[in-house]
Amino acid sequence: MIRSHVCTNVSAFTAATLTVLASNALVLGAPASRALAQSTATPPAQATFDSLDKNRDGQVSLNEAAENDRLFVAFKELDRNRDGMLTREEFAAFENDKSSS
């Protein structure tokens, strides 16, 4: 019951946010579709790496990678030096593979 209440609130918040973005775009003269596309665009690899690097040590640990199922499964293969951490360079291989699939 609590979960459905939270989902409803999140959905309402998301809808309200998109409505505000579209309204602001119209006021500023930009097409609403462009503003909505920009707000829902996939973040660049840098932002993704940074969002996974919770402790801001410049590396993604296996625990941090667990937030992303595909990354978690590929972690061992991506960790070229087998130190249990992904550097930005090792993570870039994941992003390159993800964009080509």
DOKE-241927 format. One record per residue (C-alpha): residue number from 1; residue in one letter; x, z, y. Coordinates in nm, 3 decimals. Layout:
N
NUM / a / X / Z / Y
...
//
This chain:
101
1 / m / 0.000 / 0.000 / 0.000
2 / i / 0.279 / 0.084 / 0.241
3 / r / 0.459 / -0.238 / 0.154
4 / s / 0.158 / -0.455 / 0.243
5 / h / 0.120 / -0.268 / 0.572
6 / v / 0.486 / -0.332 / 0.658
7 / c / 0.457 / -0.700 / 0.564
8 / t / 0.151 / -0.736 / 0.784
9 / n / 0.332 / -0.578 / 1.078
10 / v / 0.639 / -0.799 / 1.025
11 / s / 0.420 / -1.111 / 1.005
12 / a / 0.236 / -1.014 / 1.322
13 / f / 0.566 / -0.947 / 1.500
14 / t / 0.707 / -1.283 / 1.387
15 / a / 0.396 / -1.468 / 1.504
16 / a / 0.405 / -1.289 / 1.839
17 / t / 0.775 / -1.368 / 1.883
18 / l / 0.721 / -1.738 / 1.811
19 / t / 0.427 / -1.745 / 2.052
20 / v / 0.639 / -1.593 / 2.328
21 / l / 0.921 / -1.840 / 2.261
22 / a / 0.681 / -2.134 / 2.276
23 / s / 0.522 / -2.001 / 2.596
24 / n / 0.861 / -1.955 / 2.761
25 / a / 0.962 / -2.305 / 2.661
26 / l / 0.651 / -2.450 / 2.823
27 / v / 0.711 / -2.253 / 3.141
28 / l / 1.070 / -2.372 / 3.154
29 / g / 0.968 / -2.729 / 3.083
30 / a / 1.117 / -2.760 / 2.731
31 / p / 0.898 / -2.889 / 2.451
32 / a / 0.758 / -2.605 / 2.240
33 / s / 0.864 / -2.772 / 1.917
34 / r / 1.228 / -2.774 / 2.029
35 / a / 1.216 / -2.405 / 2.122
36 / l / 1.060 / -2.317 / 1.787
37 / a / 1.315 / -2.526 / 1.599
38 / q / 1.600 / -2.353 / 1.779
39 / s / 1.457 / -2.009 / 1.707
40 / t / 1.429 / -2.077 / 1.334
41 / a / 1.751 / -2.276 / 1.289
42 / t / 2.002 / -2.165 / 1.026
43 / p / 2.282 / -1.966 / 1.188
44 / p / 2.636 / -2.106 / 1.169
45 / a / 2.878 / -1.984 / 0.902
46 / q / 3.045 / -1.748 / 1.150
47 / a / 2.719 / -1.566 / 1.217
48 / t / 2.642 / -1.548 / 0.845
49 / f / 2.985 / -1.405 / 0.763
50 / d / 2.956 / -1.153 / 1.046
51 / s / 2.608 / -1.046 / 0.938
52 / l / 2.732 / -0.981 / 0.584
53 / d / 3.045 / -0.796 / 0.701
54 / k / 2.861 / -0.468 / 0.762
55 / n / 3.169 / -0.251 / 0.822
56 / r / 3.333 / -0.512 / 1.050
57 / d / 3.664 / -0.513 / 0.865
58 / g / 3.689 / -0.894 / 0.870
59 / q / 3.612 / -0.926 / 0.498
60 / v / 3.302 / -0.931 / 0.280
61 / s / 3.310 / -0.692 / -0.016
62 / l / 3.110 / -0.738 / -0.336
63 / n / 2.866 / -0.471 / -0.215
64 / e / 2.821 / -0.653 / 0.115
65 / a / 2.781 / -0.986 / -0.068
66 / a / 2.499 / -0.837 / -0.277
67 / e / 2.267 / -0.905 / 0.018
68 / n / 2.284 / -1.277 / -0.068
69 / d / 2.200 / -1.361 / -0.432
70 / r / 2.388 / -1.694 / -0.439
71 / l / 2.697 / -1.539 / -0.280
72 / f / 2.686 / -1.242 / -0.516
73 / v / 2.679 / -1.473 / -0.821
74 / a / 2.962 / -1.692 / -0.683
75 / f / 3.172 / -1.400 / -0.556
76 / k / 3.427 / -1.387 / -0.840
77 / e / 3.493 / -1.761 / -0.819
78 / l / 3.523 / -1.754 / -0.439
79 / d / 3.762 / -1.458 / -0.437
80 / r / 4.072 / -1.674 / -0.490
81 / n / 4.330 / -1.394 / -0.460
82 / r / 4.120 / -1.155 / -0.673
83 / d / 4.142 / -0.867 / -0.425
84 / g / 3.769 / -0.791 / -0.441
85 / m / 3.710 / -0.911 / -0.085
86 / l / 3.618 / -1.245 / 0.068
87 / t / 3.808 / -1.356 / 0.376
88 / r / 3.657 / -1.597 / 0.627
89 / e / 3.849 / -1.878 / 0.456
90 / e / 3.721 / -1.787 / 0.110
91 / f / 3.368 / -1.751 / 0.249
92 / a / 3.397 / -2.096 / 0.411
93 / a / 3.416 / -2.248 / 0.062
94 / f / 3.076 / -2.091 / -0.010
95 / e / 2.931 / -2.228 / 0.314
96 / n / 3.073 / -2.576 / 0.243
97 / d / 2.927 / -2.572 / -0.108
98 / k / 2.592 / -2.449 / 0.026
99 / s / 2.570 / -2.727 / 0.284
100 / s / 2.652 / -2.999 / 0.031
101 / s / 2.383 / -2.890 / -0.217
//
